[in-house]
Amino acid sequence: MENQSCCAFPEPILDVTLPPVLIFVFVFGTIGNIIGLWMFFFLMKTWKPNSVYLLNLAVADTVVIFCLPFRTDYYMRLKNWIYGDAPCRILLFMLAANRAAGIFFLTAVAVDRYLKIVHPHNRINKMTLRYAVYVSCGLWVLIVAMTAYLLFEPHLFLQNNRTQCESFNICPGTNPSAIWHNTFYVLQFLVPVCVIAYATARITWQLRSKTIDKTGKIKRAVQFVMAVALVFTICFIPSSMSRIAVFILKSQYSECSYFREANLAFYTTVCFTYFNSLLNPVVYYFSSPVFSGEFKKAFNKLLGRTSAEDGDQSTEPGTNSTSTEHTRS
């Protein structure tokens, strides 16, 4: 069990508000991601590199979603973890790794879209599915390497006869893994958000300079990166900013009383990160005309409609409109 001198604050408002919020995200996130996975595995006929990244994103979101019942139970018990040390480590690792995976794969799809629009003749645009799988595996190896430390030390500490399971503890002294945990949490957001902002600006400029394409592939790419930017803004900016505030306070103070408001702000805003798994199915819709076309067809079938657009699938940005590229390996 960890040092019991770590700061812990009773926050009744979190114990009341977080469980229903997490249940809401679990229910609707499960529906959205199961539909997304079903469409990937059973409806997607044209596979391209960005489809591979989106599939990995959907898998990461699904893992996060199915961790939420345990987190909900934890808060319903007033932050009391009853499942022991090993499950606590595994849960925190899975949340951290798959949250990072959600950010990394969102960024990968945005970069793929940026290259196809802004640099259509770049060699990387000719990447086959096999290399996209290699890139995905490389990202997973990187993510696990940067979060595996959560498996190698305990995260439980006793406070008021309750066993808390937290990875973002405010403890005295310096712990290298805690410093890395906080640093990685902020960097995994700041670096991708800069990439997304740059990609958004360049694609938007491309749209303005090519007025004849305002209803075509560049406009769709702008919609996609805007959707990604919206997800980043809602889900990751608040918790990252509140974590930076904890950094600043810890550099100036050591008494727990100085951290109460920042701690409440962080645990309130970190809940927004779970909405990433709820909102990403919206990103899938804007990511590809293939995906949105399949979504429309599935929706029409559920409603018993027929659509003249069922046979019409637009192509990816950067491809010929008459081509019907099938799976490449």
Secondary structure, DSSP 8 states (H G I E B T S, - for coil): ---TTSB----HHHHHHHHHHHHHHHHHHHHHHHHHHHIIIII--S--HHHHHHHHHHHHHHHHHHHHHHHHHHHHTTS---S-HHHHHHHHHHHHHHHHHHHHHHHHHHHHHHHHHH-TT-GGGG--HHHHHHHHHHHHHHHHHHHGGGGSS--EEEETTEEEE-SS-B-SS--HHHHHHHHHHHHHHHHHHHHHHHHHHHHHHHHHH-GGGTTSHHHHHHHHHHHHHHHHHHHTHHHHHHHHHHHHHHHH--SGGGGHHHHHHHHHHHHHHHHHHHHHHHHHHHH-HHHHHHHHHHHHHHTT---TTTT-----TTS-TT-------
